[in-house]
Amino acid sequence: MDIVKHNKLAWDNCVDKKDRWTIPATDEELEDVRNGNWGIVLTPNKKVPKDWFPPLKGLKILGLASGGGQQGPILATLGADVTIFDNSEKQLQQDKILSDKFSLDIKTVQGDMRDLSVFEENSFDLIFNPCSIVFVDDVLPVWKECYRVLKPGGILMTGLINPIIFQLDEENLKLIYKQPFSDVHSLPKEELEKLKKENEPFVFGHSLSDQIGGQLDAGFKITGMFEDIWDVENKMNEFMPSFIGTRAVK
């Protein structure tokens, strides 16, 4: 099964369905950014602490699997030199629309986040990676590629999901799947076929060893972390945060 191809088409479908993670920033939101009122998310609710960022003007930023016109245009409006890399051409188009409209000069590149060979070593000052590693079946190559393309002292900001979220029966909060979870290998055949038929993205619940330990093994030093909850109704919000944001330095 070609997971990369499936998720590419599935995210194109998410754009067609106007999924909330495909809706670009509005004119009003970008006007607020120009007036100095801005915030940006790696996870659904909590804004990334502003002291996680170096001065943004002229900063070379890679928005990794960050298409959709939500983060890139904000960073570009603040003066950063932004490249958005994403598997979905339609998600990239959302960034291009705003880039053209507001002369932001956002560069867009289509590809698999585990292979950044289109970029040379030491190309970027910062990588901004919102919760998207759940859409690849092996996350360890992502961290290695991020380390390679960042300049020495470069920063990786990424959104992670606690793997227990994928192991639970959400309605009854009962553990039903073993770790690591995979739509492709963990779900009953009929549920997997339903995902295929509805053209929904496949997700993968990576262990914390791979999500956090993998960054350390790639050579990063983690310098910041926060937890977050869902931005929609979810029973887990009553019991524990489902998301983690990390800041790491090469």
PyMOL commands that set and color helices and strands:
alter all, ss='L'
color gray80, all
select helices_A, chain A and resi 3-16+20-22+27-34+50-52+72-77+89-102+133-135+140-149+164-167+183-186+189-197+208-218+235-238
alter helices_A, ss='H'
color red, helices_A
select strands_A, chain A and resi 60-64+81-86+107-110+124-129+150-161+168-169+174-175+181-182+204-205+221-228+243-249
alter strands_A, ss='S'
color yellow, strands_A
deselect
rebuild
show_as cartoon
